[in-house]
Amino acid sequence: MGIFDSIARGLGSLRPLSDAELEDEREALRQRYVCGESNLYDELHRYDVEMTRRANEAYAREHPNPPEPRHREHGWYLPNDD
């Protein structure tokens, strides 16, 4: 971890954490939330947003050229049973 990562972590950023550390900290928060600490909902949401962002970036790296959407003969939402 570099100096900028430690500064970002000190300011509350989740980006410097590895995926495993992020999952472990989120699970610990979730368990505290389930035990009755209701003020952790927003913090759990913040972890979920970061995990979703990372998953979307990984998907974009694995699939750099997504296929074009297929159009039906009669339009997007119209049935093909004429």
N, C-alpha and C positions, 0 to 999 in steps of 0.2 A: 504494500500500500504506500503510495506516495504522499507527499505533503498535501497536495490538493485533495486527494481522497480523504485524508484524515480531517481536513478543514470542512469538506462537504459533509462528512459523516457527523461532525460536531454541530453543524447547522441543521441536521435532520434529514439529509438526503439519503435515499436508499440505494442509489446507483453504485457506490463503491462496494457493496456487499456482493458476495458470490451468490449463485442460485441456491446452494445448499444452506448458506447462512441466512438468506432471506426466508427460505421455507421454515427453518428452525425457529427464527424469531417470530414469524407469523403464527406458527403453531403455539408457541408460548403465550403470545397475546390472545389467541383464540381461546386457550384454556382458561386464562384469567377472565376473559369476557364471559365465558360460560359459567364461571363460578360466581358471577354477580357484579363484576365491575362494568357497569353499563356505559361508562364514559370512554370506552375503548373502541366504540363502533367506527368512529371516523378514522382512527389509526389503522384498524383492520382494513378499511376501504382503501387507504393509502397504500398498504402493502399489496392489496389485490390489483390496484391500478398499475403498480410497478411490475408485478408478475405478468400481467396481461401485456404490457408494453414489451417486455422481454420476449414473450412467446410470439407476439406479432413480428418482432424484428427477426427472430430465428426462422419463422415461416417465410418471411420475405427473402432471407438469404438462401433458403433451400429451394425456393420457387421464384427465380428472378423474372421469368417471363410467363405471367399467368395466361391461360388460354382466353381467347375472345369469347364473350357470351354468345350462346347459340340462340338464334331467333327462330321461332316457330313459323310455319307457313302463313298463318293468319294473324300474326302479331304476338306480342309478349304473353298476354293473359287469356287469349281466346282459345277455345278448344279446337282440335283438329277433326272433329267428327262432323263433316258436312253431309 
